[in-house]
Amino acid sequence: MKRHPFEPARLISGLTALTLGTAYGLDALGLWHAPGPWLFLFLPAGLLLSGITAAVWTRTRRPHPPHTGSTSSKGS
C-alpha cells in the first residue's frame, strides 16, 4: 500500500467534523444537550485553526535554496 504524506491540517479538519457530527448526533438522540451557539462557532474555529496549521506546515516544509556562502558580486 502506498504511504501518504502526513498532513496535519487535514487531521484537524477531520477531527473538527467528527466532533461536530458526534455532538449533533448526541443532541438529536437526546443523550446530550448541545449548546447551539457553541456548536455553530466550533466549525469556523476549527477551519481557521486548520488553515493556520496548513500555512505553517507549508512554510516549514518548503525546501530552502542552497547557501553559496559568497556575498560579493561576480563582476567586481
C-alpha positions in Angstrom: 0.0 0.0 0.0 1.3 3.4 -0.9 2.1 5.7 2.0 0.6 9.1 2.1 2.3 12.2 3.4 1.2 13.4 6.8 -1.0 16.5 6.6 -1.9 17.9 10.0 -4.4 20.4 8.5 -6.5 17.6 7.2 -6.3 15.8 10.5 -7.6 19.0 12.3 -10.4 19.4 9.7 -11.4 15.8 10.1 -11.4 15.9 13.9 -13.4 19.1 13.8 -16.0 17.5 11.5 -16.1 14.3 13.6 -16.5 16.2 16.9 -19.2 18.4 15.4 -21.1 15.4 13.9 -20.9 13.5 17.2 -22.2 16.5 19.1 -25.2 17.0 16.8 -25.9 13.2 16.8 -25.9 13.0 20.6 -28.1 16.1 20.7 -30.5 14.5 18.2 -30.7 11.3 20.3 -31.4 13.3 23.4 -28.3 12.0 25.2 -26.6 15.3 25.5 -27.9 18.9 25.2 -25.6 20.7 22.8 -25.4 24.5 23.2 -26.4 25.8 19.8 -24.1 28.9 19.6 -21.1 27.0 20.7 -21.5 24.3 18.1 -22.2 27.0 15.4 -18.9 28.7 16.3 -16.9 25.4 16.6 -16.9 24.9 12.8 -15.3 28.2 11.8 -12.9 28.0 14.7 -11.8 24.5 13.6 -11.4 25.6 10.0 -9.4 28.6 11.0 -7.1 26.5 13.0 -6.8 24.1 10.1 -5.9 27.0 7.8 -3.3 28.3 10.1 -1.8 24.8 10.5 -1.7 24.4 6.7 0.1 27.7 6.3 2.7 26.9 9.0 3.2 23.3 7.7 3.7 24.6 4.1 6.2 27.2 5.3 8.2 24.8 7.3 8.2 22.0 4.7 9.3 24.3 1.8 12.8 23.4 0.5 15.3 26.2 1.1 17.7 27.3 -1.7 21.3 26.1 -1.1 23.6 28.6 0.6 26.6 29.7 -1.6 28.5 31.4 1.2 29.5 34.3 -1.1 28.0 37.8 -0.7 30.2 39.6 -3.3 29.1 40.0 -6.9 30.9 38.2 -9.7 31.5 41.3 -11.8 33.8 43.0 -9.3 
